[in-house]
Amino acid sequence: MALGFVRPAVPEDAGEIARIQLTTWRHAYRRILPRQALDGLDEAWMAERWLTSIKAPPSPRHRVLVAVEQAQQAYLVGFAATGEADETALAADEEAGVLLRPDVAAVTDLLVEPRWGRRGHGSRLLAASVDLWRTDRFTTALAWAFDADAAMRAFLTSAGWELDGATRALDVDGLLVPQIRLHTSLETPD
């Protein structure tokens, strides 16, 4: 039986995180994003960005976590990047004061490589993120998902997240790709 766990990312993980991101995007988003955009992604450039995120996050509340599957050997199989909500959490015409508060966390990325899917890695990443958000005194978390990404929407809603009504469209190589925003309360019931 395989053992899965989550740990904070270390600088040596940056290349593998970039590989997982690129592999997952090219598989999961191949019908959502333009092919030329996916083909044009540079793994080395992405690895450098992840290295910076791990070594010099914008704040102590910004974190990169990795999911590991350990069988005969350990495999990095997914990752989550989260932090304080910033302008990227806003819809197109949304007022910054509504969401950009110190108690709102945002998911930047949450991906599990498709060949390692349905083994609990995404749930472990999300649960570890929630624990850290509560420690950091966040009360709400937000995440954007592609409107056509039924798997991500199902995953988050099964964990208690809800659509908040906000939408936006990302311009990806001239194609507008619709997104929806989900949110959840991090406050524990009394």
C-alpha positions in Angstrom: 0.0 0.0 0.0 1.3 3.4 -0.9 1.8 6.1 1.7 1.1 9.7 0.8 2.0 12.8 2.8 2.4 16.6 2.4 5.5 18.7 3.3 6.7 22.2 2.7 8.6 22.5 -0.7 12.3 22.9 -0.6 14.4 24.6 -3.3 15.4 21.2 -4.8 11.7 20.6 -5.6 11.4 23.6 -8.0 12.3 21.6 -11.1 9.9 18.8 -10.3 7.1 21.2 -9.5 7.6 22.9 -12.9 7.5 19.5 -14.6 4.3 18.5 -12.8 2.7 21.8 -13.6 3.6 21.6 -17.3 2.5 18.0 -17.6 -0.8 18.6 -15.8 -1.6 21.7 -17.7 -0.9 20.0 -21.0 -3.1 17.1 -20.0 -5.9 18.6 -18.0 -6.2 21.9 -19.9 -5.6 20.7 -23.5 -9.3 21.4 -24.3 -9.5 24.6 -22.3 -6.3 26.6 -23.2 -5.0 27.2 -26.7 -2.5 24.6 -27.9 0.1 27.2 -28.8 0.0 28.6 -25.3 0.6 25.2 -23.7 3.3 24.3 -26.3 5.1 27.6 -25.7 5.6 27.1 -21.9 9.2 26.8 -20.9 9.9 24.4 -18.1 13.2 25.9 -17.1 11.6 29.4 -16.8 8.8 27.9 -14.7 11.3 26.1 -12.4 13.1 29.4 -11.8 9.8 31.1 -10.8 9.0 28.2 -8.4 12.5 28.4 -6.9 11.9 32.1 -6.2 8.5 31.3 -4.7 10.0 28.7 -2.4 13.2 30.6 -1.4 11.8 34.2 -1.2 8.0 34.2 -0.8 6.3 37.6 -0.7 5.3 37.0 3.0 5.6 34.3 5.7 2.0 33.5 4.9 2.8 32.5 1.3 3.6 28.8 1.0 4.3 26.1 -1.5 3.5 22.6 -0.3 4.2 19.3 -2.1 2.4 16.0 -2.1 4.6 12.9 -1.9 3.7 9.3 -2.7 6.0 6.9 -1.1 5.9 3.3 -2.3 9.2 1.6 -3.3 10.6 5.2 -3.5 9.3 8.7 -2.9 7.7 10.6 -5.8 6.7 14.2 -5.9 3.1 14.0 -7.3 1.5 17.4 -6.7 1.7 20.8 -5.2 -0.2 23.7 -3.8 0.8 27.4 -3.7 -1.2 29.7 -1.4 -0.9 33.0 0.3 -2.7 36.3 1.1 -5.3 37.3 -1.5 -3.9 40.0 -3.8 -5.2 41.7 -7.0 -5.1 38.4 -8.9 -8.0 37.2 -6.6 -10.3 39.9 -7.9 -12.8 39.8 -10.7 -12.5 42.4 -13.5 -14.6 45.2 -12.0 -14.4 44.2 -8.3 -13.5 46.6 -5.6 -10.2 45.8 -3.9 -11.5 46.5 -0.4 -14.1 43.7 -0.6 -11.5 40.9 -0.7 -8.1 42.3 -0.2 -8.1 42.0 3.6 -5.5 40.3 5.8 -8.0 37.5 6.7 -8.5 36.3 3.1 -6.2 33.5 1.7 -6.0 32.6 -2.0 -5.0 29.4 -3.8 -2.7 30.2 -6.6 -2.1 26.7 -7.8 -3.3 23.3 -6.7 -2.4 20.5 -9.0 -1.8 16.7 -8.9 -0.2 15.1 -11.8 -2.9 13.1 -13.6 -1.2 9.7 -13.3 -1.3 10.1 -9.5 -4.9 11.4 -9.3 -7.7 9.9 -7.2 -5.3 8.8 -4.5 -6.0 11.5 -1.9 -3.1 13.8 -2.7 -5.3 16.8 -3.6 -7.3 16.3 -0.4 -4.1 16.1 1.7 -2.7 19.3 0.0 -6.0 21.1 0.6 -6.2 19.9 4.3 -2.6 21.0 5.0 -3.3 24.4 3.4 -6.4 24.8 5.6 -4.5 24.0 8.7 -1.8 26.6 7.8 -4.4 29.2 6.9 -6.1 28.7 10.3 -2.7 29.0 12.0 -2.2 32.3 10.1 -5.6 33.5 11.2 -7.2 33.6 7.7 -11.0 33.3 7.9 -11.8 32.9 4.2 -10.1 31.2 1.3 -10.6 31.8 -2.4 -9.7 29.9 -5.6 -10.3 30.5 -9.3 -11.1 27.6 -11.5 -11.6 27.4 -15.3 -15.3 27.3 -16.0 -14.7 24.2 -18.1 -12.6 22.4 -15.4 -15.4 20.2 -14.0 -12.9 18.1 -12.0 -11.5 21.1 -10.0 -15.0 22.4 -9.4 -16.2 19.0 -8.2 -13.1 18.6 -6.0 -13.5 21.9 -4.3 -17.3 21.7 -3.8 -16.9 18.2 -2.4 -14.7 19.8 0.2 -17.3 22.4 1.1 -16.3 25.2 -1.2 -19.0 27.2 -3.0 -19.3 29.4 -6.0 -19.4 33.1 -4.9 -20.8 34.4 -8.2 -17.6 36.1 -9.4 -16.5 35.4 -12.9 -13.7 36.6 -15.2 -12.1 35.7 -18.5 -8.4 35.3 -19.0 -6.9 36.4 -22.3 -4.7 33.4 -23.3 -3.1 34.1 -26.7 -6.2 36.0 -27.9 -8.7 33.4 -26.6 -10.9 34.5 -23.6 -11.0 31.6 -21.2 -13.8 31.9 -18.6 -13.1 31.3 -14.9 -15.3 31.1 -11.8 -14.4 31.8 -8.3 -15.1 29.6 -5.3 -14.7 30.4 -1.6 -14.9 28.7 1.8 -15.1 29.8 5.4 -12.1 28.7 7.5 -13.8 29.4 10.8 -14.4 26.4 12.9 -17.9 25.8 14.3 -18.2 26.4 18.0 
